[in-house]
């Protein structure tokens, strides 16, 4: 079972959590796909796109039943993208992300465990 992560701002998640699908953030909808990160890419994604934003929700998504497209993006890395709404049935865990006293996002250790 593979997994990827989707960062959601609080308002996005609160308006979606009771639905069957997540259509993505305004940025996702503008780009035409949902942006995901691997656990190794997550810290930089948070710093680049969510600096000083808290609280956030982090969705841990099982990839087995998704048609992810891995495309070159930041730093020539392959990033997972989904060109359709995300079925919330593929979300295995939901974490809250807050900012510490130094302004860094606190990523739960469970994210890095297989």
VENTALIN-V570649 format. One record per backbone hydrogen bond with DSSP energy under -0.5 kcal/mol. CO is the residue of the C=O (numbers start at 1). NH is the residue of the N-H. If there is no record, write none. Layout:
co:CO nh:NH
co:CO nh:NH
This chain:
co:2 nh:63
co:4 nh:61
co:5 nh:37
co:6 nh:59
co:8 nh:57
co:9 nh:13
co:10 nh:14
co:11 nh:15
co:12 nh:16
co:13 nh:16
co:13 nh:17
co:16 nh:19
co:20 nh:88
co:20 nh:89
co:21 nh:23
co:22 nh:86
co:25 nh:29
co:26 nh:30
co:27 nh:31
co:28 nh:32
co:28 nh:33
co:34 nh:82
co:37 nh:5
co:38 nh:41
co:38 nh:42
co:39 nh:43
co:41 nh:45
co:42 nh:46
co:43 nh:47
co:44 nh:48
co:45 nh:49
co:46 nh:50
co:50 nh:53
co:52 nh:54
co:55 nh:10
co:56 nh:97
co:57 nh:8
co:57 nh:59
co:58 nh:60
co:58 nh:95
co:59 nh:6
co:59 nh:61
co:60 nh:92
co:60 nh:93
co:61 nh:4
co:63 nh:66
co:66 nh:68
co:68 nh:70
co:69 nh:71
co:69 nh:81
co:71 nh:79
co:73 nh:76
co:74 nh:77
co:77 nh:73
co:77 nh:79
co:79 nh:71
co:80 nh:36
co:81 nh:69
co:82 nh:34
co:85 nh:87
co:86 nh:22
co:87 nh:90
co:88 nh:91
co:90 nh:62
co:90 nh:92
co:93 nh:60
co:95 nh:58
co:97 nh:55
co:97 nh:56
co:98 nh:106
co:100 nh:103
co:104 nh:100
co:105 nh:107
co:106 nh:98
co:106 nh:108
co:108 nh:111
co:109 nh:112
co:110 nh:113
